[in-house]
């Protein structure tokens, strides 16, 4: 990886492979001072993996441990401890950092949360300092070629910094992974770390590469090294594959063809790992990082496969149909247990629906002893065409999940729940209603005498989607033996579209109409009061929901809820919607955390479900 001398043949590395290269060193410099200089802490090549790769591992591992400790404290600490002033304020600070974000409306872009940005800043400072502060960048000039031996110092340290990132790139990529197990952070929320660590991985690889080019051009060896040094060939192939992995994963390119992206991503990753493995050539402890990466990846993959084949089974048939709002409805008989807000990945074993790809579906029901079917909703064009052409058709599939979801302990602890959805996020709300109506898994669906209140706010620009939601809620109530909503559940539906939109058909001649661009659903400036007394409010039959026109003023609505809450009352805010909605809600809840830091005795929790994960 770091050798600059000509070794091996033009196409094959020299010598038998070893797990660890030797570390023995005997100084061959002319003076004792030169030997001492070469063996200084930041200079010594034979200990460079310990100096640079291990601190990188320590940085990521320490971060994971800190979040794991916070997670276990939150779950296991007695209520009396969690309600102490110091714990409440530290929790509020943690939530402020987790909720506060920034938005560029012109680009329809939301930043990561302030806390995530600060973690990224810490990582950036670490890599900059470890790369640029140690001196020198190149060995002092000498009349003797390669007088100091090894590679340029800046190339050595950046190469080991890069290799130290590799296990964590793979660790944050899997749906079933160790980090989720110990921190409670779901796989989709780890994607931002997966991308950022990948950027550090790639940039440090570039910094590792270019000093060799600069040095060899300066000494007139570039052509010779390229023609005779096998490390250069393997390094270039690995770097090209890594560049593709990095840039092809960016949102606009990925969204052009997700199926092609996923296939090519796996192929490029395989090419990258093979050539990087050969390139490292067992230099010091380099292959240890491949072993650790392989172990994490293997366990993650095996865990998913075991769940798919043993928990859910191979012979799983589902019924697919097209819902009135344009979403694909998949009903699957299963004995699996899932919670509010969780999602499954479905692989349809049909050539018409592309068996090589998997599709995420939100669970729009909850498990119960009397109704084992799982109702999922999602949207893919190919699957939607089949659902439209043959409604009620059966298809065999593989089920993977559940993943993500809302922390049920938080749901149960929140006496006041505010559930907000926009556009296609309305289906995500249904399990909240079910969870409020009966205890999951009870045999007779007896209603609980609970004090929790639910205020549900749905905003959509599509009248058909609103009608679908109304009908679905009525069906849920009917299945529970109710003809109207219980007193503790209040639903407000905001129609933000126009009459022209209501006449739009849901199915075109070729592809069923995908759910509306959810971001555009919030373009109408309008404020509606909580009691629905707005002049634009529509009539309601009193059985399902209040129906209003215009865009809800979510910041004002939430502030009113927070102000009216009594001191010991816990408030939970749950949102699934477009970026503008998420920004309004998250920053409003973040500001409320500042009041808690000032001493106000309240507990306000936020869960956000994203339309897109990466």
C-alpha positions as CSV (number, residue, x, y, z in Angstrom):
1,X,0.0,0.0,0.0
2,X,2.7,2.4,0.9
3,X,5.8,1.0,-0.8
4,X,7.5,3.2,-3.4
5,X,10.2,0.8,-4.4
6,X,9.7,-1.4,-7.5
7,X,8.4,-4.7,-6.2
8,X,7.2,-7.8,-8.0
9,X,6.4,-8.2,-11.6
10,X,4.3,-5.7,-13.6
11,X,1.1,-7.8,-12.9
12,X,1.7,-9.9,-9.8
13,X,2.8,-9.0,-6.2
14,X,6.0,-10.6,-5.0
15,X,6.2,-13.2,-2.2
16,X,3.6,-15.3,-0.4
17,X,0.7,-13.4,1.3
18,X,0.9,-12.9,5.1
19,X,-1.8,-11.7,7.5
20,X,0.6,-9.2,9.1
21,X,3.7,-7.8,7.6
22,X,6.8,-7.6,9.7
23,X,7.5,-4.6,11.9
24,X,11.2,-5.1,12.6
25,X,13.2,-2.0,11.8
26,X,16.9,-1.3,11.7
27,X,17.9,2.2,11.1
28,X,20.1,2.6,8.0
29,X,20.4,6.3,8.0
30,X,23.8,8.1,8.1
31,X,23.5,9.7,11.5
32,X,21.8,9.0,14.9
33,X,19.9,12.3,14.5
34,X,18.4,11.1,11.2
35,X,17.4,7.8,12.8
36,X,15.7,9.6,15.7
37,X,13.9,11.9,13.3
38,X,12.6,9.0,11.2
39,X,11.3,7.2,14.3
40,X,9.5,10.2,15.9
41,X,5.9,9.5,16.8
42,X,4.2,11.0,13.7
43,X,7.0,9.9,11.3
44,X,7.6,6.2,12.0
45,X,6.2,4.2,9.1
46,X,6.3,0.9,11.0
47,X,3.9,2.1,13.6
48,X,1.7,4.3,11.3
49,X,-1.3,2.0,11.5
50,X,-1.3,2.4,15.3
51,X,-0.8,6.2,15.0
52,X,-3.6,6.9,12.5
53,X,-5.9,4.0,11.8
54,X,-6.6,3.1,15.5
55,X,-7.4,6.7,16.5
56,X,-10.0,6.7,13.6
57,X,-11.5,3.5,15.0
58,X,-11.5,5.0,18.5
59,X,-13.3,8.1,17.3
60,X,-16.2,6.2,15.7
61,X,-16.3,3.6,18.5
62,X,-16.4,6.2,21.2
63,X,-19.3,8.0,19.5
64,X,-21.2,4.7,19.3
65,X,-20.6,3.9,22.9
66,X,-21.7,7.3,24.1
67,X,-25.0,7.0,22.2
68,X,-25.5,3.4,23.4
69,X,-25.0,4.5,27.0
70,X,-27.6,7.3,26.5
71,X,-30.0,4.9,24.9
72,X,-29.8,2.3,27.7
73,X,-30.0,5.0,30.4
74,X,-33.2,6.3,28.7
75,X,-34.7,2.8,28.6
76,X,-33.6,1.5,32.0
77,X,-33.2,4.5,34.4
78,X,-36.0,4.7,37.0
79,X,-38.7,7.3,36.4
80,X,-37.6,9.2,39.5
81,X,-34.1,9.6,38.1
82,X,-35.3,10.7,34.7
83,X,-37.5,13.4,36.2
84,X,-34.7,15.1,38.2
85,X,-33.9,18.6,37.0
86,X,-30.4,17.8,35.7
87,X,-31.6,14.8,33.7
88,X,-34.5,16.7,32.2
89,X,-32.3,19.6,31.2
90,X,-29.7,17.3,29.6
91,X,-32.5,15.5,27.8
92,X,-33.9,18.8,26.5
93,X,-30.4,19.8,25.3
94,X,-30.0,16.5,23.5
95,X,-33.4,16.9,21.9
96,X,-32.7,20.5,20.9
97,X,-29.6,19.3,19.1
98,X,-31.5,16.4,17.5
99,X,-34.5,18.6,16.3
100,X,-33.0,21.9,15.2
101,X,-32.3,22.0,11.5
102,X,-31.9,24.5,8.7
103,X,-33.7,24.9,5.4
104,X,-33.0,26.3,1.9
105,X,-36.5,26.7,0.4
106,X,-35.2,27.6,-3.1
107,X,-33.5,24.1,-3.2
108,X,-36.2,22.3,-1.2
109,X,-33.4,21.1,1.0
110,X,-33.3,20.5,4.7
111,X,-30.0,20.1,6.6
112,X,-29.3,17.4,9.0
113,X,-30.1,18.3,12.6
114,X,-27.7,20.6,14.5
115,X,-26.4,17.7,16.6
116,X,-25.6,15.6,13.5
117,X,-23.9,18.7,11.9
118,X,-21.8,19.1,15.1
119,X,-20.8,15.4,14.9
120,X,-19.8,16.0,11.3
121,X,-17.8,19.0,12.3
122,X,-16.0,17.0,15.0
123,X,-15.1,14.3,12.3
124,X,-14.0,17.0,9.8
125,X,-11.7,18.6,12.4
126,X,-10.3,15.2,13.4
127,X,-9.4,14.2,9.8
128,X,-8.0,17.7,8.9
129,X,-5.8,17.7,12.0
130,X,-4.6,14.2,11.7
131,X,-3.8,14.7,8.0
132,X,-2.4,18.3,7.9
133,X,-0.9,19.1,11.3
134,X,1.8,16.4,11.5
135,X,4.9,17.4,9.6
136,X,6.5,16.9,7.1
137,X,4.2,16.2,4.1
138,X,7.2,14.9,2.1
139,X,10.6,13.5,3.3
140,X,13.5,16.0,3.2
141,X,15.3,15.9,-0.2
142,X,18.4,13.7,-0.4
143,X,20.9,12.9,-3.1
144,X,20.1,9.2,-2.5
145,X,16.9,8.1,-4.1
146,X,14.3,7.0,-1.6
147,X,16.7,8.0,1.1
148,X,14.1,8.0,3.8
149,X,12.3,4.9,2.5
150,X,8.5,4.2,2.4
151,X,5.9,6.6,1.1
152,X,5.5,10.3,1.6
153,X,4.4,10.9,5.2
154,X,1.1,12.6,4.3
155,X,0.2,9.7,2.0
156,X,1.0,7.2,4.8
157,X,-1.2,8.8,7.4
158,X,-4.1,9.6,5.0
159,X,-4.0,6.0,3.8
160,X,-4.4,4.6,7.3
161,X,-7.1,7.2,8.2
162,X,-9.0,6.0,5.1
163,X,-8.7,2.4,6.0
164,X,-9.9,3.1,9.5
165,X,-13.2,4.4,8.0
166,X,-13.9,1.2,6.1
167,X,-15.6,-1.0,8.8
168,X,-17.9,1.9,9.7
169,X,-19.0,2.6,6.2
170,X,-20.3,-1.0,6.0
171,X,-21.5,-1.0,9.5
172,X,-23.9,2.0,8.9
173,X,-25.1,0.6,5.5
174,X,-27.0,-2.5,6.6
175,X,-30.7,-2.6,7.5
176,X,-29.9,-5.0,10.3
177,X,-26.8,-3.8,12.0
178,X,-24.9,-3.7,15.3
179,X,-25.2,0.1,15.7
180,X,-29.0,0.0,15.6
181,X,-29.0,-2.8,18.2
182,X,-27.0,-0.9,20.8
183,X,-28.2,2.7,20.1
184,X,-31.8,2.3,19.0
185,X,-31.1,4.4,15.9
186,X,-32.9,2.9,13.0
187,X,-31.1,2.0,9.8
188,X,-32.7,4.8,7.7
189,X,-31.4,7.4,10.1
190,X,-27.9,6.0,9.9
191,X,-27.8,6.7,6.2
192,X,-26.5,10.2,6.8
193,X,-23.5,8.8,8.7
194,X,-23.0,6.2,6.0
195,X,-22.7,8.9,3.4
196,X,-20.5,11.2,5.5
197,X,-18.1,8.5,6.5
198,X,-18.0,7.4,2.9
199,X,-17.0,11.0,2.0
200,X,-14.1,10.9,4.5
201,X,-13.2,7.5,3.2
202,X,-12.9,8.8,-0.3
203,X,-11.2,12.1,0.4
204,X,-8.5,10.6,2.5
205,X,-8.0,8.0,-0.2
206,X,-7.4,10.8,-2.7
207,X,-5.0,12.5,-0.3
208,X,-3.2,9.1,-0.1
209,X,-3.0,8.9,-3.9
210,X,-1.8,12.3,-5.1
211,X,1.5,12.6,-3.0
212,X,2.8,9.6,-4.9
213,X,2.0,11.3,-8.2
214,X,3.7,14.5,-7.1
215,X,6.8,12.7,-5.8
216,X,7.2,10.5,-8.8
217,X,6.8,13.3,-11.3
218,X,9.3,15.4,-9.4
219,X,11.8,12.5,-9.3
220,X,11.1,11.4,-12.9
221,X,9.8,8.0,-11.9
222,X,6.1,8.2,-12.8
223,X,6.2,6.2,-16.0
224,X,8.4,3.6,-14.6
225,X,6.3,3.2,-11.5
226,X,3.1,3.0,-13.5
227,X,4.6,0.3,-15.8
228,X,6.2,-1.8,-13.1
229,X,4.5,-1.3,-9.8
230,X,1.4,-3.6,-9.3
231,X,0.3,-1.4,-6.3
232,X,-0.4,1.5,-8.6
233,X,-2.7,-0.5,-10.9
234,X,-4.7,-2.0,-8.0
235,X,-4.9,1.4,-6.3
236,X,-6.2,3.2,-9.4
237,X,-9.0,0.5,-10.0
238,X,-10.0,0.7,-6.4
239,X,-10.1,4.5,-6.5
240,X,-12.2,4.5,-9.6
241,X,-14.7,2.1,-8.1
242,X,-14.8,4.1,-4.9
243,X,-15.4,7.3,-6.8
244,X,-18.4,5.7,-8.5
245,X,-19.7,4.5,-5.2
246,X,-19.4,8.0,-3.8
247,X,-20.9,10.1,-6.5
248,X,-23.5,7.7,-8.0
249,X,-25.0,7.6,-4.5
250,X,-26.0,11.2,-4.6
251,X,-29.7,11.8,-4.6
252,X,-30.4,13.2,-8.1
253,X,-28.3,10.4,-9.8
254,X,-29.7,7.7,-7.5
255,X,-33.3,8.7,-8.1
256,X,-32.9,8.5,-11.9
257,X,-33.0,4.7,-11.7
258,X,-32.9,3.2,-8.2
259,X,-32.9,-0.4,-9.4
260,X,-29.8,0.3,-11.6
261,X,-28.2,2.2,-8.7
262,X,-28.6,-0.6,-6.3
263,X,-27.3,-3.3,-8.7
264,X,-24.3,-1.2,-9.8
265,X,-23.6,-0.2,-6.2
266,X,-23.1,-3.8,-5.2
267,X,-21.0,-4.6,-8.2
268,X,-18.8,-1.5,-7.7
269,X,-18.5,-2.3,-3.9
270,X,-17.3,-5.8,-4.8
271,X,-14.7,-4.5,-7.3
272,X,-13.6,-1.9,-4.8
273,X,-13.1,-4.4,-1.9
274,X,-11.2,-6.9,-4.1
275,X,-8.8,-4.5,-5.5
276,X,-8.3,-2.6,-2.3
277,X,-7.6,-5.9,-0.5
278,X,-4.9,-6.8,-3.1
279,X,-3.6,-3.2,-3.0
280,X,-3.1,-3.3,0.8
281,X,-1.0,-6.5,0.4
282,X,-1.0,-7.3,4.1
283,X,0.9,-4.1,4.9
284,X,1.2,-4.0,8.7
285,X,-2.3,-4.7,10.1
286,X,-4.2,-3.6,7.0
287,X,-6.0,-6.9,6.4
288,X,-7.4,-6.8,9.9
289,X,-9.7,-4.1,8.8
290,X,-11.0,-6.3,6.0
291,X,-11.6,-9.1,8.5
292,X,-13.6,-6.8,10.8
293,X,-15.6,-5.4,7.9
294,X,-16.3,-8.9,6.6
295,X,-17.5,-10.1,10.0
296,X,-19.9,-7.2,10.4
297,X,-21.2,-7.5,6.9
298,X,-21.6,-11.3,7.2
299,X,-23.5,-11.1,10.5
300,X,-25.8,-8.3,9.2
301,X,-26.5,-10.2,6.0
302,X,-27.1,-13.6,7.8
303,X,-29.4,-12.0,10.3
304,X,-31.6,-10.6,7.6
305,X,-31.7,-13.9,5.7
306,X,-32.6,-15.8,8.8
307,X,-35.5,-13.4,9.5
308,X,-36.7,-13.6,5.9
309,X,-36.6,-17.4,5.6
310,X,-37.3,-18.6,9.1
311,X,-39.4,-15.8,10.7
312,X,-41.6,-15.1,7.7
313,X,-41.1,-18.2,5.5
314,X,-40.6,-18.9,1.8
315,X,-44.2,-19.6,0.8
316,X,-45.8,-16.3,1.5
317,X,-48.6,-15.2,-0.9
318,X,-50.0,-11.7,-0.9
319,X,-53.0,-9.9,-2.4
320,X,-52.2,-6.7,-4.2
321,X,-54.6,-4.0,-5.3
322,X,-54.6,-0.3,-6.0
323,X,-56.0,2.0,-3.3
324,X,-58.1,4.9,-4.2
325,X,-55.3,7.3,-3.4
326,X,-53.0,5.6,-6.0
327,X,-51.0,3.6,-3.5
328,X,-50.3,-0.1,-3.9
329,X,-52.1,-2.0,-1.2
330,X,-50.5,-5.4,-0.2
331,X,-52.3,-7.7,2.3
332,X,-50.0,-10.4,3.7
333,X,-51.1,-13.2,6.0
334,X,-48.4,-13.3,8.7
335,X,-47.8,-14.0,12.4
336,X,-45.1,-11.4,12.6
337,X,-45.1,-8.7,15.3
338,X,-44.6,-5.1,14.4
339,X,-45.2,-1.7,16.0
340,X,-46.6,1.7,15.0
341,X,-44.8,3.3,12.1
342,X,-42.6,0.3,11.1
343,X,-42.0,-0.7,7.6
344,X,-41.1,-3.9,5.7
345,X,-39.1,-4.6,2.6
346,X,-40.8,-6.8,0.1
347,X,-39.2,-8.9,-2.7
348,X,-41.9,-10.0,-5.2
349,X,-41.0,-13.3,-6.8
350,X,-42.4,-12.4,-10.1
351,X,-40.6,-11.5,-13.3
352,X,-43.2,-8.9,-14.0
353,X,-42.3,-7.0,-10.8
354,X,-38.5,-7.5,-10.9
355,X,-37.5,-10.1,-8.4
356,X,-34.0,-8.7,-8.1
357,X,-35.2,-5.6,-6.3
358,X,-36.9,-5.0,-3.0
359,X,-39.6,-2.4,-2.2
360,X,-40.2,-0.6,1.1
361,X,-43.8,-0.7,2.4
362,X,-45.3,1.1,5.4
363,X,-47.3,-1.1,7.7
364,X,-50.8,0.5,7.9
365,X,-52.2,-2.0,10.4
366,X,-51.2,-3.6,13.7
367,X,-51.0,-7.3,14.6
368,X,-53.8,-8.9,16.6
369,X,-54.8,-12.4,17.5
370,X,-58.0,-12.2,15.5
371,X,-56.6,-10.6,12.4
372,X,-53.2,-11.9,11.4
373,X,-53.0,-10.0,8.1
374,X,-50.4,-7.3,7.6
375,X,-51.6,-4.4,5.4
376,X,-48.8,-2.6,3.7
377,X,-48.9,0.5,1.5
378,X,-46.2,1.8,-0.9
379,X,-45.8,2.8,-4.5
380,X,-43.7,1.5,-7.4
381,X,-44.7,2.0,-11.0
382,X,-44.2,-1.6,-12.1
383,X,-46.1,-3.0,-9.2
384,X,-48.9,-0.4,-9.6
385,X,-49.4,-1.4,-13.2
386,X,-50.0,-5.0,-12.2
387,X,-52.3,-4.0,-9.4
388,X,-54.3,-1.8,-11.8
389,X,-54.5,-4.4,-14.5
390,X,-55.4,-7.3,-12.2
391,X,-56.8,-6.1,-8.9
392,X,-56.9,-8.7,-6.1
393,X,-54.3,-10.8,-7.8
394,X,-52.0,-13.1,-5.8
395,X,-48.3,-12.8,-5.9
396,X,-45.6,-14.7,-4.0
397,X,-43.1,-12.7,-2.1
398,X,-40.4,-12.6,0.6
399,X,-40.9,-10.4,3.6
400,X,-38.0,-8.7,5.4
401,X,-38.7,-6.7,8.5
402,X,-40.1,-4.9,10.4
403,X,-37.7,-2.0,10.7
404,X,-37.8,1.5,12.1
405,X,-40.9,2.7,13.6
406,X,-41.9,4.8,16.6
407,X,-40.5,4.0,20.1
408,X,-43.6,2.5,21.7
409,X,-42.4,3.4,25.2
410,X,-42.5,7.0,24.1
411,X,-46.0,6.6,22.6
412,X,-47.3,5.1,25.8
413,X,-45.7,7.7,28.0
414,X,-47.1,10.7,26.1
415,X,-50.5,11.7,27.5
416,X,-51.0,14.2,24.7
417,X,-50.1,13.0,21.2
418,X,-50.0,15.3,18.1
419,X,-49.8,13.3,14.9
420,X,-49.1,15.2,11.7
421,X,-49.0,13.9,8.1
422,X,-48.9,15.4,4.7
423,X,-49.6,14.0,1.3
424,X,-48.8,10.3,1.1
425,X,-47.9,10.2,4.8
426,X,-51.6,9.8,5.8
427,X,-51.4,6.0,5.7
428,X,-48.7,6.1,8.3
429,X,-51.2,7.6,10.8
430,X,-53.6,4.6,10.8
431,X,-51.6,2.4,13.2
432,X,-51.7,5.3,15.7
433,X,-55.5,5.2,15.6
434,X,-55.5,1.4,16.0
435,X,-53.1,1.5,18.9
436,X,-55.3,4.0,20.6
437,X,-58.4,1.8,20.1
438,X,-57.1,-1.5,21.4
439,X,-54.2,-3.2,23.1
440,X,-52.0,-4.9,20.6
441,X,-52.4,-8.7,20.7
442,X,-55.5,-8.8,23.0
443,X,-58.0,-11.5,22.0
444,X,-61.2,-9.5,22.5
445,X,-59.9,-6.0,21.5
446,X,-61.2,-4.6,24.8
447,X,-60.8,-0.9,24.9
448,X,-58.4,0.7,27.3
449,X,-59.4,3.4,29.8
450,X,-56.5,5.5,28.9
451,X,-55.9,9.2,29.4
452,X,-54.0,9.7,26.2
453,X,-55.4,12.1,23.7
454,X,-54.7,12.1,20.0
455,X,-54.9,15.2,17.8
456,X,-54.4,14.1,14.2
457,X,-53.7,16.6,11.5
458,X,-53.7,15.6,7.8
459,X,-52.9,17.9,4.9
460,X,-53.3,17.0,1.3
461,X,-53.9,18.7,-2.0
462,X,-55.8,15.7,-3.5
463,X,-59.5,15.3,-2.7
464,X,-59.3,11.6,-3.6
465,X,-56.6,11.0,-1.1
466,X,-58.7,12.7,1.6
467,X,-61.7,10.7,0.7
468,X,-59.6,7.5,0.9
469,X,-58.4,8.5,4.3
470,X,-61.9,9.2,5.6
471,X,-63.2,5.9,4.3
472,X,-60.3,4.0,5.8
473,X,-60.8,5.6,9.2
474,X,-64.6,4.7,9.1
475,X,-63.7,1.1,8.2
476,X,-61.3,1.0,11.2
477,X,-64.0,2.3,13.5
478,X,-66.6,-0.1,12.1
479,X,-64.2,-3.0,12.7
480,X,-64.0,-2.0,16.3
481,X,-67.8,-1.8,16.7
482,X,-67.8,2.0,16.7
483,X,-69.8,4.5,14.6
484,X,-67.7,7.5,15.5
485,X,-64.4,8.6,16.9
486,X,-63.8,8.1,20.7
487,X,-63.7,11.4,22.6
488,X,-59.9,11.1,23.0
489,X,-59.2,11.2,19.2
490,X,-59.6,14.3,17.2
491,X,-58.9,14.4,13.4
492,X,-58.5,17.5,11.4
493,X,-58.1,17.3,7.6
494,X,-56.8,20.2,5.6
495,X,-57.5,20.3,1.9
496,X,-54.8,22.5,0.3
497,X,-55.6,21.8,-3.4
498,X,-58.1,23.2,-5.8
499,X,-61.3,22.0,-7.4
500,X,-59.4,21.3,-10.6
501,X,-57.2,18.8,-8.7
502,X,-60.3,17.0,-7.3
503,X,-61.3,16.1,-10.8
504,X,-58.0,14.4,-11.6
505,X,-58.1,10.7,-12.3
506,X,-56.0,8.3,-10.3
507,X,-55.1,6.0,-13.1
508,X,-53.7,7.0,-16.4
509,X,-53.6,4.9,-19.5
510,X,-50.1,3.6,-18.7
511,X,-49.1,4.2,-15.0
512,X,-51.4,4.7,-12.0
513,X,-51.2,8.2,-10.8
514,X,-48.5,8.4,-8.1
515,X,-49.4,10.3,-5.0
516,X,-49.2,14.0,-5.3
517,X,-45.9,15.8,-5.0
518,X,-46.2,16.2,-1.3
519,X,-44.0,19.3,-1.1
520,X,-46.5,21.2,-3.2
521,X,-49.3,20.3,-0.8
522,X,-48.2,23.1,1.5
523,X,-48.3,26.0,-0.9
524,X,-51.5,27.7,0.2
525,X,-51.1,30.3,2.9
526,X,-53.8,29.9,5.5
527,X,-54.2,29.7,9.2
528,X,-56.8,27.5,10.9
529,X,-57.7,27.6,14.6
530,X,-57.8,24.5,16.7
531,X,-61.5,24.3,17.1
532,X,-62.1,24.3,13.4
533,X,-64.1,27.6,13.4
534,X,-62.3,28.9,10.4
535,X,-64.6,30.4,7.8
536,X,-63.3,28.0,5.2
537,X,-64.1,25.0,7.3
538,X,-66.2,22.4,5.6
539,X,-69.2,20.6,7.1
540,X,-68.6,17.3,8.9
541,X,-70.8,14.5,9.8
542,X,-69.3,14.2,13.3
543,X,-68.3,10.6,12.7
544,X,-64.7,10.8,11.5
545,X,-63.0,14.2,11.2
546,X,-63.2,17.9,10.8
547,X,-62.5,19.0,7.3
548,X,-61.0,22.4,6.6
549,X,-59.5,24.3,3.7
550,X,-56.0,25.8,3.4
551,X,-52.7,25.1,4.9
552,X,-52.4,24.5,8.6
553,X,-50.2,26.9,10.5
554,X,-48.2,24.1,12.3
555,X,-45.8,26.3,14.3
556,X,-48.7,28.3,15.8
557,X,-50.8,25.1,16.4
558,X,-47.9,23.4,18.2
559,X,-47.1,26.4,20.3
560,X,-50.7,26.6,21.4
561,X,-50.6,22.9,22.4
562,X,-47.4,23.3,24.3
563,X,-48.7,26.4,26.2
564,X,-52.0,24.7,27.2
565,X,-50.2,21.6,28.5
566,X,-50.0,21.2,32.3
567,X,-46.6,20.8,33.9
568,X,-46.3,17.0,34.4
569,X,-48.0,16.3,31.1
570,X,-45.8,14.6,28.4
571,X,-46.4,15.6,24.8
572,X,-45.4,13.5,21.8
573,X,-45.2,15.0,18.4
574,X,-45.1,12.5,15.5
575,X,-44.8,13.7,11.9
576,X,-44.6,12.1,8.5
577,X,-44.6,14.5,5.6
578,X,-42.6,16.6,3.1
579,X,-39.5,18.5,3.9
580,X,-41.2,21.8,4.5
581,X,-43.6,20.2,7.0
582,X,-40.7,18.4,8.8
583,X,-38.8,21.7,9.0
584,X,-41.7,23.6,10.5
585,X,-42.4,20.9,13.1
586,X,-38.9,20.0,14.1
587,X,-37.8,23.7,14.6
588,X,-40.9,24.5,16.6
589,X,-40.3,21.5,18.9
590,X,-36.6,22.5,19.2
591,X,-37.6,26.0,20.4
592,X,-39.8,24.4,23.0
593,X,-36.7,22.5,24.3
594,X,-35.1,25.9,25.0
595,X,-38.0,26.8,27.3
596,X,-37.4,23.5,29.1
597,X,-33.7,24.3,29.5
598,X,-34.8,27.5,31.2
599,X,-36.7,25.5,33.8
600,X,-40.2,25.0,32.5
601,X,-41.3,21.5,33.7
602,X,-42.5,19.9,30.5
603,X,-41.5,16.9,28.4
604,X,-41.9,17.3,24.6
605,X,-40.8,14.4,22.4
606,X,-40.6,14.4,18.6
607,X,-40.4,11.6,16.1
608,X,-40.0,12.3,12.4
609,X,-40.6,9.8,9.6
610,X,-38.9,10.7,6.3
611,X,-40.2,10.2,2.8
612,X,-36.7,9.5,1.7
613,X,-33.8,8.1,3.7
614,X,-30.7,9.0,1.8
